[in-house]
Amino acid sequence: FPGFTVSSTGDNSTISGLYIYDFNSDAILINNGASGITIGGESGGNVIGLTTAGSIMQPNAGYGVSVSGNETLISLNTISNNAGGIEINSDAKDIQIWGNKIGTDTGGTLDRGNSGSGIYVSDGASLNGGDSLIEGLLIGTGGGTGYSNVIAGNDDDGIHVGGTGSAISGDIKIQGNYIGMTSGGAALGNSDEGIIGETSASGV
């Protein structure tokens, strides 16, 4: 079971300030229909996949965060050492991901990579003439200190957009991130690509 599951009855919920590890599925699962969810944020980020020491690995068997809902903010968390970092599913809309450490310890310097990609954006399901259900996805902001994601040390891609299925289209922005390096500029590569967009991806 996931550590936390949020459905439509949990709209406008916040999950913050927790250490979440050793679950046999996703640490946090945001279901389709849920809206206005904050994971971390200014009230305090979560540490997902590491113990209270902030660097000792204790993985979740699924993703650190898996999102199918709308208007979800994922910010100021450490998401490391899980089967994958963050998964954005085909029916998610208006998602912001900024200020996270994905694949490192809480200090952002040690390799604590997720087994899969740091951020995985899944294939988009078609809706009403081919419009994708994935839209309004922002990864990083470039808005100053603390807003950039550190996406480093993961055992697959840093950011993987799309696969071989139905197309992704819409407004997907990736900007102002540290990919394959620490925030101080030291090399800490992801094992495969830094950013990869499959042939199914457009509007990125």
Disulfide bonds with the S-S distance in Angstrom:
none
